[in-house]
Every structure is written in C-alpha cells, then in structure tokens.
Amino acid sequence: MVQIGTDFESATIPEEWAYEGPDADPNVLALLPKGCRVVWVTTRGASFWAVNYKITVQAVGKDAEKVYFMKIFLHERGHEMVEAEYESTKAWHDIVPDNVAKPIGWGELADRPGRWFLLLEFRDMTDKMPPASEFVQVVARGHQASASPTGRFGFHLTTFAGNQANDNSWCDTWEEWFTRAMKCTMENEIQIQGPHPELQALSEKILTKVIPRLLRPMETNGRKIKPSLVHGDLWHGNVGVDNGTGVPVIYDCGSFYGHNEFDLSCWRAARYQTNRSHVEAYLRVAEKTEPADDFEDRFALYTAVNLLAQKQDNEKAVRVPPLLQDFWTSILTTKKRALDEFRKLVEKYSGGYEEYQRGQTSAEIANL
C-alpha cells in the first residue's frame, strides 16, 4: 500500500486570505462578547475548502484575554457547509463538551458577501493522535449517549465529509440510509471519472446483494440498531490533543444519526494514523452489533465505500503541483483497494440476503 509521506502538504493558504492584524469583519464582531476589543487576528492554516484564523480579544473591564477560532469557507457550497459544521459540532459538543470546541455561531462576511464563516472557542491543540484507549472512549461515549430526535437514521440537514455531501433525509432503516449513500458515491465517481464498467457492475451487486446481506440482519428477527450520532469523517486529521488539559479533541464534524460502526471506517486507510489497534480498543468498550460474526465484512464494506469517497474528495482538491505524482499514486492505490474490497464481498455474498434467510431456516429446522 502506497502512503502519502509525512512531509505532504495538503493545502496552502491563498494569498488573498492571509492576514495578520487587529481588524475583524463586522459580522464576526457581532458574535464576540459585547464591548470587547479585538487584539489580534492571524491566519492559522487552510484546508482545501476553508481558511482558518485565530482571534484574540480583550473583554471590557477584564485583564484576561479570550481566544476564538474562525473558519472561512471558500467552497461554492460554503453556506451549506458552514451551517452543517455548526450543527454537527453543536450536536457533539452537547454530549462530550470537554472534547469538542464550543460553537459560537456562523454567518456571512459583511466585507466579502458570499463567503461564510464559522466561529468556535479556540482550543490550543497539538495535531498528534491521543492514546487509542482515550480516543475511543470519547467516540464511544458520543455514540452511546446520543439519541436521534426522530428515532430514525439521518440528520435535520445535509452534512459534509470534506466536500462530499451526505443526503441525510430521514430513513426508517440503516440499510435504506447506507444504500442511498452508496448510490451517491457511485454517481460522484462516474461524474468525476466517467464510466467504469467493472466498478459499475460491482456496485450493482453491492447494492442488491451485499448491502442487504450484511445490513438487513441487524434489523430483522427482533434485532434493532440504535441510530447513534456519528462524526462522519473521523480520520486522524480531525483529531488532536488539548495542550492544556491533555484530553482528546475531535473537530470538523460531518454528523448524522447512523450505525455506530460506520465511524470506524476511517481506521483502516494506510495513509491514516488510525489503524486496527483503534478498532480493537473501540470494541473493548462497545460491543459488536449482532450478528457479530458479520462484523469484519461490515467493516470491510464501510471501509471500501469510505475509501472511494476519500478518493473523490482528493481528486477535486489537488492544488499542489510538486506533490502531484505521490498524491495521484495514493489516489489510484486507494481506488484499487476499494475495488479489491468490493470484489471479495461480491464473491462471498453472491447469494445475498435470500441465502442468509435459507441458512437461518435450515438452522431452525436442525434445532427442532
């Protein structure tokens, strides 16, 4: 498996958005404490879709400074993305407030109409991964303590993983939500790359055979899945350690209420710092969904779809010419791995849910 090197720079700060000084946009000021004075604003970094800033303010009549984090979205869907991240972050902060920056608000820039900003409390973090046992405790707590407001799968608005939108219209079953997500991923792939006969053929089998076989048994024969709040994009780039408290911090949420095991799908990609040890640590604090014997193949299915979505996200994001060779090698390798996973699953589950049902009936007869 080819990996992106540790010196890989995924995005640079556009020159027109680099800033250091005492000025802040009027609409940003309106969300800061009343009467405060902006001490300094400085650009902190960038993603492919946004530029980040640190804002330090002096509260009226107080010596202590307060610090905020601002994210300005440059994507054409910035209005949707900023609201989605605010609502996703708020949902996680309500459950694990020590581990998620408090969202303050969002809005459109007064000085640059059409550009949208998100304002959060500032968390001084290192970008290293926390110990696996501590990290998975936070994730599991979020999964276990959350509850879908409708009792269904989805979210009250579209959310994003990178630039990939999740259609979160409410669904009665996890199979329905995930099937729709798979279809969207394939539509994006064809739009970006054009027709791919093998991938399209595999996709049809994944939709009609593999997904029903692996996901439907979790919601039949008296079994149910609790719709849990999932982060949606839980790779190491969205995790850090608070330098003051030492606790794990998660951010850049693209949340929805889904199957908790879906959040583990980022923990298998070769270029990520999360790996099998994180999966095992999670399973020590959260049981596998029944039928537990299907866990490894459900994990493979979630991972394959996640890998394909990552590749699409990367293909739309490339901006760094000196690194194109290694970057595109990684993208092509990621696609190959997704195809390999799909092939194995299609071969193993060619009989679909019907074969599973026959096996269950045979087992019941044998036990009479």
C-alpha positions in Angstrom: 0.0 0.0 0.0 1.4 3.4 -1.0 1.2 6.0 1.6 1.5 9.8 1.5 4.7 10.9 3.1 4.9 12.8 6.4 6.0 15.9 4.5 2.9 16.0 2.4 1.2 19.4 2.5 -2.5 19.0 1.6 -3.3 22.7 1.1 -1.8 26.2 1.2 -3.3 29.5 2.3 -4.5 31.6 -0.7 -2.5 34.8 -0.6 -5.6 37.0 -0.7 -6.8 35.3 2.5 -3.6 35.6 4.5 -3.9 38.2 7.3 -2.3 39.4 10.4 -3.6 42.5 12.2 -6.2 44.0 14.6 -9.3 44.1 12.2 -12.2 41.7 12.1 -15.3 41.6 9.9 -18.3 43.4 11.4 -20.5 40.3 11.3 -17.8 38.4 13.2 -17.5 41.2 15.8 -21.3 40.9 16.3 -20.8 37.4 17.7 -18.0 38.3 20.0 -18.6 39.4 23.6 -20.3 42.8 23.7 -17.8 45.7 24.0 -14.7 43.5 23.6 -11.7 44.8 21.8 -10.0 42.7 19.1 -6.3 42.4 20.0 -5.1 40.4 17.0 -6.3 38.2 14.1 -3.9 35.9 12.4 -4.2 33.2 9.7 -3.6 29.8 11.2 -3.8 27.4 8.2 -6.0 26.1 5.5 -7.8 23.1 4.1 -8.9 22.7 0.5 -12.3 24.2 1.4 -11.5 26.8 4.1 -9.0 29.2 5.7 -8.6 29.2 9.5 -7.9 32.1 11.8 -7.1 32.8 15.5 -8.9 35.8 17.0 -7.7 37.2 20.3 -9.9 39.7 22.1 -9.8 41.8 25.3 -13.0 41.8 27.3 -14.2 45.1 28.7 -13.0 45.7 32.3 -11.1 42.5 32.5 -7.5 41.6 32.2 -8.0 38.1 30.8 -8.0 37.6 27.1 -10.3 35.3 25.2 -9.4 33.4 22.1 -11.6 32.2 19.3 -11.2 30.1 16.2 -12.7 31.2 12.9 -13.1 29.2 9.7 -14.0 30.9 6.5 -15.4 28.6 3.8 -14.2 29.2 0.2 -16.2 26.3 -1.4 -19.1 27.2 -3.7 -21.4 25.4 -1.2 -19.9 27.3 1.7 -23.3 28.4 3.1 -24.5 24.8 3.4 -21.1 23.6 4.7 -20.9 26.3 7.5 -24.3 25.6 8.8 -23.7 21.8 8.6 -20.5 22.0 10.6 -22.0 24.3 13.2 -25.0 21.9 13.8 -22.7 18.8 13.7 -20.3 20.4 16.1 -23.1 21.5 18.4 -24.5 18.0 18.5 -21.2 16.5 19.6 -20.4 19.3 22.0 -23.7 18.8 23.7 -22.6 15.2 24.5 -18.8 15.5 25.1 -18.2 19.2 25.8 -14.7 18.6 27.1 -13.7 17.0 23.8 -15.3 19.3 21.2 -14.8 23.1 20.8 -17.9 25.1 21.7 -19.6 26.5 18.6 -20.3 30.2 19.0 -22.1 31.0 15.7 -21.9 31.4 12.0 -22.8 33.9 9.3 -21.9 35.7 6.1 -19.0 38.1 6.0 -20.1 41.7 5.7 -16.9 42.7 3.9 -17.0 39.8 1.5 -20.5 38.8 0.6 -20.9 35.2 -0.5 -18.2 34.0 1.9 -19.4 32.3 5.1 -17.6 31.9 8.5 -17.9 29.6 11.5 -16.8 30.9 14.9 -15.8 28.4 17.7 -14.0 28.7 21.0 -10.3 28.3 20.4 -8.7 25.0 21.7 -4.9 25.1 21.8 -4.1 21.6 20.3 -1.3 19.5 19.1 -2.1 17.5 16.0 -0.7 14.2 17.3 -3.1 11.4 17.9 -4.1 10.8 21.5 -3.7 7.3 23.0 -6.1 4.9 21.4 -7.8 4.0 24.6 -8.6 7.6 25.4 -9.6 8.5 21.9 -12.1 5.6 21.5 -13.6 6.3 24.9 -14.7 9.7 23.6 -16.0 8.3 20.4 -17.9 5.5 22.2 -19.4 7.9 24.7 -20.7 10.1 21.9 -22.2 7.0 20.2 -23.8 5.6 23.4 -25.1 8.8 24.9 -26.7 10.2 21.8 -30.2 9.7 20.6 -31.8 10.5 17.3 -34.6 13.2 17.8 -36.8 11.3 15.4 -35.7 7.7 16.3 -34.7 7.4 12.6 -31.4 7.5 10.6 -30.3 10.8 9.1 -29.9 14.4 10.3 -32.0 17.5 10.0 -29.8 19.0 7.2 -27.2 18.0 4.7 -23.7 17.5 6.2 -20.3 17.1 4.6 -17.2 14.9 4.9 -14.7 17.1 3.2 -16.5 18.4 0.2 -18.7 15.3 -0.1 -22.3 15.9 0.8 -24.4 13.4 2.8 -28.0 13.2 1.9 -29.4 12.9 5.4 -33.1 12.7 4.7 -34.6 10.6 7.5 -34.8 6.9 6.8 -36.5 4.1 8.8 -33.7 1.7 8.4 -29.9 1.8 8.3 -30.0 -0.3 5.1 -32.0 2.4 3.4 -29.6 5.2 4.5 -26.5 3.4 3.5 -27.9 2.2 0.2 -28.6 5.8 -0.7 -25.1 6.8 0.4 -23.6 4.1 -1.8 -25.6 5.2 -4.8 -24.4 8.8 -4.3 -20.8 7.7 -4.0 -21.1 5.9 -7.3 -22.8 8.8 -9.0 -20.0 11.1 -7.9 -17.4 8.6 -9.2 -19.0 8.4 -12.7 -19.3 12.2 -12.8 -15.6 12.7 -11.9 -14.0 9.9 -13.8 -16.6 8.8 -16.4 -18.0 5.3 -16.8 -16.1 2.4 -15.2 -17.7 -0.9 -16.3 -16.2 -3.1 -13.6 -16.9 -0.7 -10.8 -20.5 -0.2 -12.0 -21.1 -3.9 -12.2 -19.7 -4.4 -8.7 -21.7 -1.5 -7.4 -24.9 -3.2 -8.7 -24.1 -6.4 -6.8 -23.1 -4.4 -3.7 -26.5 -2.7 -3.7 -28.6 -5.7 -4.5 -26.7 -8.5 -2.7 -24.0 -7.4 -0.3 -25.7 -4.5 1.5 -29.0 -6.4 2.1 -27.0 -9.4 3.3 -24.7 -7.5 5.7 -27.0 -4.8 7.0 -30.5 -6.2 7.0 -29.8 -9.0 9.5 -29.0 -6.2 12.1 -32.6 -5.0 11.8 -34.6 -8.2 11.4 -35.5 -11.2 13.6 -36.1 -8.9 16.6 -32.8 -7.1 16.2 -32.6 -3.3 16.1 -29.9 -0.7 15.6 -29.9 2.4 17.7 -29.3 5.5 15.5 -26.2 6.9 17.1 -24.6 10.3 16.4 -21.6 9.5 14.3 -18.9 12.0 13.4 -18.9 11.1 9.8 -15.2 11.8 9.0 -13.2 10.5 11.9 -9.7 10.3 10.4 -6.6 11.5 12.3 -6.6 14.9 10.6 -9.8 15.7 12.6 -8.4 14.6 15.9 -5.9 16.4 18.3 -4.9 16.7 21.9 -5.7 19.7 24.0 -2.3 21.2 25.2 -3.9 22.5 28.4 -5.9 19.5 29.6 -4.3 16.6 27.6 -7.7 15.3 26.6 -8.6 14.2 23.0 -10.4 16.8 20.9 -12.4 16.0 17.8 -13.5 18.5 15.2 -14.6 19.1 11.6 -17.7 17.0 12.3 -20.0 15.9 9.4 -22.5 14.3 11.6 -25.7 12.2 11.2 -27.5 9.5 13.2 -26.3 6.2 11.8 -24.8 2.9 12.7 -22.0 3.5 15.2 -19.6 1.1 13.5 -19.6 3.3 10.4 -17.3 5.8 12.3 -14.6 3.1 12.3 -14.4 3.0 8.5 -11.5 5.6 8.5 -9.4 3.4 10.8 -8.1 1.2 8.1 -6.7 3.5 5.4 -2.9 3.1 5.0 -2.3 6.9 4.9 -4.0 7.5 8.2 -2.6 7.2 11.7 -5.6 5.3 13.0 -5.4 1.5 12.5 -6.6 -1.8 13.7 -5.5 -1.1 17.2 -8.1 1.7 17.4 -10.8 -0.7 16.2 -9.8 -3.3 18.8 -9.7 -0.6 21.5 -13.2 0.6 20.5 -14.6 -3.0 20.6 -13.4 -3.3 24.2 -15.8 -0.5 25.2 -18.6 -1.1 22.7 -19.9 -4.4 21.7 -20.1 -5.5 18.0 -23.6 -5.2 16.6 -25.3 -8.6 16.2 -24.8 -10.7 14.2 -21.3 -10.3 15.5 -19.9 -12.8 13.0 -20.6 -10.3 10.2 -18.6 -7.5 11.8 -15.4 -7.9 9.8 -17.3 -7.9 6.5 -19.5 -4.9 7.5 -16.2 -3.2 8.4 -14.8 -4.0 5.0 -18.0 -2.7 3.3 -17.9 0.6 5.2 -14.2 1.0 4.6 -14.5 0.4 0.8 -17.2 3.0 0.4 -15.2 5.4 2.6 -12.1 4.8 0.5 -13.9 5.6 -2.7 -15.4 8.8 -1.2 -11.9 9.8 0.0 -10.5 9.4 -3.5 -13.2 11.6 -4.9 -12.6 14.2 -2.3 -8.9 14.2 -3.1 -9.4 14.3 -6.9 -11.4 17.5 -6.5 -8.9 19.0 -4.1 -5.5 18.7 -5.8 -3.7 22.1 -5.8 -0.1 21.3 -5.0 1.9 20.6 -8.3 5.2 19.5 -6.7 3.4 16.7 -4.9 1.1 15.5 -7.7 3.0 12.3 -8.5 2.9 10.9 -5.0 -0.6 12.2 -4.4 -2.1 10.7 -7.5 -0.3 7.4 -6.9 -2.0 7.3 -3.5 -5.4 8.1 -5.1 -5.1 5.3 -7.6 -4.0 2.9 -4.9 -7.0 3.9 -2.8 -9.3 3.2 -5.7 -7.7 -0.2 -6.3 -8.1 -1.1 -2.7 -11.8 -0.2 -2.8 -12.2 -2.3 -5.9 -10.4 -5.2 -4.2 -12.8 -5.0 -1.2 -15.8 -4.9 -3.4 -14.7 -7.9 -5.4 -14.2 -10.0 -2.3 -17.6 -9.0 -0.8 -19.4 -9.7 -4.1 -17.8 -13.1 -4.4 -18.6 -14.1 -0.8 -22.2 -12.8 -0.7 -23.4 -13.6 -4.3 -26.4 -15.3 -2.7 -27.5 -12.1 -0.9 -30.0 -11.9 1.9 -32.0 -14.7 0.4 -29.2 -17.2 1.0 -28.9 -15.9 4.6 -32.6 -16.5 5.2 -32.3 -20.0 3.8 -29.4 -20.7 6.2 -31.4 -19.3 9.1 -34.4 -21.5 8.3 -32.1 -24.6 8.0 -30.6 -23.9 11.3 -34.0 -23.5 12.9 -35.1 -26.9 11.5 -31.9 -28.6 12.7 -32.6 -27.3 16.2 -36.1 -28.7 16.4 
